[in-house]
Amino acid sequence: MGNEYDWRMNRVLREMEKQELDGLLAFANGWRKENVRYLTGAGLRGAFAFVYVSAQGTVVAFAGNAEDTDAIKAAQWITDVRPIGFPHFKDLILTLSDDKPRRLGIANLELLPVSLLQLVRNALPNVETVSASSLMNQVRLVKSEWELEQIRHAGVICSAGWETFVNALKPGVMEYEIVAAVEAEMKRLGAEDNFMLFASGGAEVMGMTPPGNRRLQIGDMVRTELTPQFNGYWAQICRSAVLGPPNEGQLKSFEIFKEALEAGLAAVHAGATGHDIARAENDIFRKYGYGEYCTSQYTRVRGHGHGLYLDEIPMIVEGSETVLEENSVIIVHPNTYTPLAGYYVLGDPVVVKKDGYELLLTMERKLFTVPA
């Protein structure tokens, strides 16, 4: 993994130079650890962790507990691992004071506790502190071959999870029983985590809900987004199924969403923007008179990036100017509500290539039906 670390650090240092940063401080809290994981190669569990990168390429990691310290050392990317010194963060502040960067970028500055930011600014009164969140987003946009292998494996888990999902659908089964079966299978296949959205019912369903005690009925459409994490990397599948014969609205809905997904995928290539892909998807809905359901009143995005965070740049929305680069990873999903069959989901993750994309799923695009 030595070459992997060098590849990542070269990307970080190039972006730091472009943005005229003398130092970069990556911050991880209890739920947003992607930047520190990117720089350390280690899975972390604590409430705080940091990595400091100087303009000369010196790297120091700060761990909040012994478990994270051991994990960073075991990854063997960073040899200088120090305690944070909670609650005063003494070791971290001393390192920053000794290096004296003139312009310090903080990745996830927006999530940094105000009290800690004030400690940094008090210790470095003549240093300009700026957000480096977008810098790290841009660094992580393009994946190495090793990263792509992890995401490909997460895609395999996606397909297996959906197969388990469909097999669990039966009249009378409770929603949480389906989720439990999928979680067990994904963990068996090596998933570290799974972000899962779920909804069952008819045309009245306007969005995803937590799984509950509702029992499935004949005629229900059951929707899910499965997003397993493997070695830190996420991939997602979006699919819908019907218990018993689908009605006219469910069939028509599937045809529109399938056409929209395929239009979005046809727009994917290196150099395209999130706007280009979203517009291609939304134009299909406009063609059939459902353009209003592409707005924020009914839906959030038409897809998004994948990586060490499950919902990375680019956001696939009209107006997004993020340019896709070769070996970035996105999911294209025209998920939204329409009055035809309620909320509907259909989406596939892909690796962006020079002239198109590499599909990461083997699961067929169809309206899955379960015999009554």
C-alpha positions in Angstrom: 0.0 0.0 0.0 3.0 2.3 0.0 2.3 3.4 -3.6 -1.3 4.1 -2.6 -0.3 6.4 0.2 2.2 8.2 -2.1 -0.5 8.6 -4.8 -2.9 10.1 -2.3 -0.3 12.5 -0.7 0.7 13.7 -4.1 -2.9 14.7 -4.8 -3.2 16.4 -1.5 0.0 18.4 -1.8 -0.8 19.5 -5.3 -4.2 20.8 -4.2 -2.6 22.5 -1.2 -0.2 24.3 -3.5 -3.0 25.4 -5.9 -4.9 26.9 -3.0 -1.8 28.4 -1.4 -2.1 26.5 1.9 1.0 26.0 4.1 -0.8 23.5 6.3 -3.8 21.2 6.1 -5.7 19.9 9.2 -8.2 17.1 8.5 -10.8 16.7 11.2 -12.9 13.6 11.9 -15.7 13.5 14.4 -18.0 10.6 15.4 -19.7 10.3 12.0 -17.6 12.1 9.4 -14.3 10.3 9.2 -13.6 10.1 5.5 -10.8 12.6 5.2 -8.8 11.2 8.1 -9.4 7.7 6.8 -8.2 8.8 3.4 -4.9 10.1 4.9 -4.3 7.3 7.4 -5.7 4.2 5.6 -7.3 3.2 9.0 -10.8 2.6 10.1 -11.6 4.8 13.2 -14.2 4.6 15.9 -13.4 7.5 18.3 -15.1 10.8 18.7 -12.1 12.9 17.5 -9.2 12.3 15.2 -7.0 14.6 13.1 -4.2 14.5 10.5 -1.9 17.5 10.0 -0.1 17.8 6.7 2.6 20.5 6.2 3.5 22.1 2.9 6.7 20.1 3.0 4.9 16.8 3.3 5.4 16.1 7.0 2.4 14.2 8.3 1.2 13.8 11.9 -1.9 11.9 13.1 -3.7 12.6 16.3 -5.9 9.9 17.8 -8.5 10.3 20.6 -8.2 6.8 22.0 -5.9 3.8 22.1 -8.0 1.8 19.6 -7.6 4.5 16.9 -3.9 4.9 17.7 -3.4 1.2 17.2 -5.4 1.2 14.0 -3.4 4.1 12.5 -0.1 2.4 13.4 -1.3 -0.9 12.0 -2.0 0.7 8.6 1.7 1.7 8.5 1.1 4.9 6.5 1.8 7.4 9.3 4.5 6.6 11.9 4.1 9.8 13.9 0.9 9.2 15.9 0.2 11.3 18.9 -2.6 11.7 21.5 -5.0 14.5 21.0 -4.7 15.7 24.6 -8.4 16.1 25.3 -10.0 18.4 26.4 -7.3 21.0 25.8 -5.9 19.3 22.6 -2.4 20.2 23.8 -0.4 18.0 21.5 -2.4 19.2 18.4 -2.0 22.9 19.3 1.7 22.5 20.0 2.3 20.9 16.6 0.4 23.6 14.8 2.3 26.3 16.8 5.7 24.7 16.0 5.0 24.5 12.2 3.6 28.0 12.0 1.7 27.8 8.8 0.7 31.2 7.3 -2.5 29.8 5.8 -4.1 26.8 7.4 -6.9 24.8 5.7 -9.2 22.8 7.9 -11.1 19.9 6.2 -14.6 19.6 7.8 -14.1 23.0 9.4 -17.9 23.3 9.3 -18.1 20.4 11.8 -15.3 21.5 14.1 -16.5 22.5 17.6 -16.3 26.3 18.1 -14.3 25.9 21.3 -11.6 23.9 19.5 -11.5 26.3 16.6 -11.0 29.1 19.0 -8.1 27.2 20.6 -6.4 27.0 17.2 -7.0 30.6 16.4 -5.7 31.7 19.8 -2.6 29.7 19.4 -2.0 31.0 15.9 -3.2 34.6 16.0 -1.4 35.6 12.8 -2.5 32.5 10.8 -5.4 32.7 8.3 -7.7 29.7 8.8 -9.9 28.7 5.9 -12.2 25.7 5.0 -10.4 22.9 3.1 -13.5 20.7 2.9 -13.9 21.3 -0.8 -10.2 20.7 -1.3 -10.5 17.2 0.2 -13.7 16.6 -1.7 -11.9 17.3 -4.9 -8.9 15.2 -3.9 -11.1 12.2 -3.2 -13.2 12.6 -6.3 -10.8 10.5 -8.5 -10.2 7.0 -7.2 -7.1 4.9 -7.4 -7.3 1.4 -8.7 -7.2 0.0 -5.2 -10.1 2.2 -4.2 -12.0 1.1 -7.3 -11.6 -2.5 -6.3 -13.1 -1.8 -2.9 -16.1 -0.1 -4.5 -16.5 -2.9 -7.0 -16.7 -5.4 -4.2 -19.3 -3.2 -2.4 -21.2 -3.4 -5.7 -21.2 -7.2 -5.5 -22.6 -6.9 -2.0 -25.3 -4.5 -3.3 -26.5 -7.1 -5.8 -26.5 -9.9 -3.2 -28.4 -7.7 -0.8 -31.1 -6.9 -3.3 -31.5 -10.6 -4.1 -32.0 -11.2 -0.4 -34.4 -8.3 -0.2 -36.6 -9.8 -3.0 -36.5 -13.3 -1.5 -37.7 -11.9 1.9 -40.8 -10.2 0.4 -44.0 -12.1 1.3 -47.5 -11.0 2.2 -47.7 -10.6 5.9 -44.0 -10.2 6.6 -43.1 -7.1 8.7 -40.9 -4.4 7.2 -38.2 -4.7 9.9 -38.0 -8.5 9.2 -36.9 -7.7 5.6 -34.3 -5.2 6.7 -33.0 -7.7 9.3 -32.5 -10.4 6.6 -30.7 -7.9 4.3 -28.4 -6.6 7.1 -27.5 -10.2 8.1 -26.6 -11.2 4.5 -24.5 -8.0 3.9 -22.6 -8.4 7.1 -21.9 -12.1 6.2 -20.4 -10.8 2.9 -18.1 -8.4 4.6 -20.0 -5.2 4.8 -18.8 -2.9 7.6 -22.0 -0.9 7.6 -25.1 -0.4 5.5 -27.1 2.8 5.0 -30.6 1.6 4.0 -33.7 3.4 3.1 -37.1 1.7 2.9 -40.7 2.2 2.1 -43.7 0.0 1.4 -47.3 0.7 0.3 -49.1 2.2 -2.7 -49.3 5.5 -4.4 -49.7 7.3 -1.1 -46.0 6.7 -0.3 -44.2 10.0 -0.8 -40.7 9.2 0.6 -38.7 6.7 2.5 -39.5 5.8 6.1 -37.8 3.8 8.9 -38.9 0.2 8.8 -41.7 -0.6 11.2 -44.3 -3.2 12.1 -46.3 -2.7 9.0 -47.1 -6.0 7.3 -46.7 -6.2 3.5 -49.9 -6.7 1.5 -50.7 -7.8 -2.0 -50.3 -4.9 -4.4 -47.7 -3.1 -2.3 -44.7 -1.6 -4.0 -41.6 -2.0 -1.8 -38.7 0.4 -2.4 -35.2 0.4 -1.1 -31.8 2.0 -1.3 -29.1 -0.4 -0.1 -25.7 1.2 0.5 -23.1 -1.2 1.9 -19.6 -0.1 3.0 -16.6 -2.3 2.3 -13.1 -1.4 3.5 -14.4 2.1 4.0 -15.9 2.5 0.6 -19.6 2.7 -0.3 -21.8 1.7 -3.2 -25.5 1.8 -3.7 -28.3 0.0 -5.5 -31.9 1.5 -5.9 -34.7 -0.9 -6.8 -38.4 -1.4 -6.4 -40.6 -4.5 -6.3 -44.3 -5.3 -6.3 -46.1 -8.0 -4.4 -48.4 -9.7 -6.9 -49.3 -8.4 -10.4 -48.3 -4.7 -10.9 -51.0 -2.2 -11.7 -51.0 0.1 -14.6 -49.5 3.0 -12.7 -46.7 0.9 -11.3 -45.8 -0.4 -14.8 -45.9 3.1 -16.4 -43.8 4.5 -13.5 -41.2 1.8 -14.1 -40.9 2.6 -17.8 -40.5 6.3 -17.2 -37.9 5.8 -14.5 -36.0 3.2 -16.5 -35.9 5.6 -19.5 -34.7 8.5 -17.2 -32.0 6.3 -15.7 -30.7 5.2 -19.1 -30.7 8.8 -20.3 -28.7 9.8 -17.3 -26.2 7.0 -17.8 -25.9 7.9 -21.5 -24.7 11.4 -20.4 -21.9 10.0 -18.2 -18.3 10.5 -19.4 -15.2 12.2 -18.2 -15.8 16.0 -18.7 -19.5 15.9 -18.1 -21.0 17.8 -15.1 -23.6 16.9 -12.6 -25.9 19.3 -14.3 -25.5 17.4 -17.7 -26.6 14.1 -16.1 -29.4 15.6 -14.1 -30.8 17.4 -17.0 -30.8 14.3 -19.1 -32.8 12.5 -16.4 -35.2 15.3 -15.8 -35.9 15.9 -19.5 -37.5 12.4 -19.6 -39.9 13.4 -16.9 -40.6 16.7 -18.6 -41.3 14.8 -21.8 -44.1 12.8 -20.1 -45.5 15.8 -18.2 -44.0 15.1 -14.8 -41.3 17.7 -14.7 -42.6 19.3 -11.5 -41.7 16.2 -9.7 -38.0 16.8 -10.4 -38.0 19.8 -8.1 -36.9 20.1 -4.5 -40.5 19.9 -3.4 -40.5 16.2 -4.2 -36.9 15.0 -4.5 -33.3 16.0 -3.4 -30.8 14.8 -6.1 -30.7 12.7 -9.3 -27.6 10.9 -8.0 -24.4 11.7 -6.2 -20.8 10.6 -5.8 -19.5 7.5 -3.9 -16.3 6.9 -2.1 -15.3 7.0 1.6 -18.5 8.9 2.2 -21.7 7.5 0.8 -23.0 10.9 -0.5 -20.0 12.7 -2.0 -19.6 15.2 -4.8 -20.7 15.6 -7.4 -24.3 16.2 -6.5 -26.3 15.2 -9.6 -28.6 18.2 -9.8 -29.3 20.8 -12.4 -26.9 23.7 -11.8 -24.1 21.5 -10.4 -20.8 22.6 -12.1 -18.6 19.8 -10.7 -16.8 18.2 -13.6 -16.5 14.4 -13.6 -13.0 13.1 -14.0 -12.0 9.6 -15.2 -12.2 7.1 -12.3 -14.6 9.1 -10.3 -17.6 7.1 -9.0 -21.3 8.1 -9.0 -24.7 6.6 -8.7 -27.3 7.8 -11.2 -30.8 7.5 -9.7 -33.9 9.5 -10.8 -35.6 8.7 -7.5 -38.7 10.8 -6.8 -42.5 10.8 -6.2 -45.0 10.9 -9.0 -48.8 10.3 -8.7 -48.5 7.3 -10.9 -47.3 4.9 -8.2 -46.0 7.1 -5.4 -42.3 7.3 -4.5 -40.1 5.2 -6.9 -36.4 4.3 -6.8 -34.2 3.0 -9.5 -30.5 3.6 -9.7 -27.1 2.1 -10.6 -23.5 3.1 -9.5 -20.8 3.5 -12.2 -17.2 4.3 -12.6 -16.7 7.3 -14.9 -14.6 6.5 -17.9 -13.2 8.6 -20.7 -16.0 7.8 -23.1 -18.7 6.4 -20.9 -18.8 4.3 -17.7 -18.2 1.0 -16.1 -21.3 -0.5 -14.5 -20.8 -1.8 -10.9 -24.0 -3.9 -10.6 -25.1 -7.2 -12.2 -28.7 -6.8 -11.1 -31.2 -6.4 -13.9 -33.2 -3.2 -14.4 -36.8 -4.3 -14.2 -39.8 -4.0 -12.0 -39.4 -7.0 -9.8 -42.6 -8.9 -9.0 -43.1 -11.4 -6.2 -45.8 -14.1 -6.6 -48.8 -13.6 -4.3 
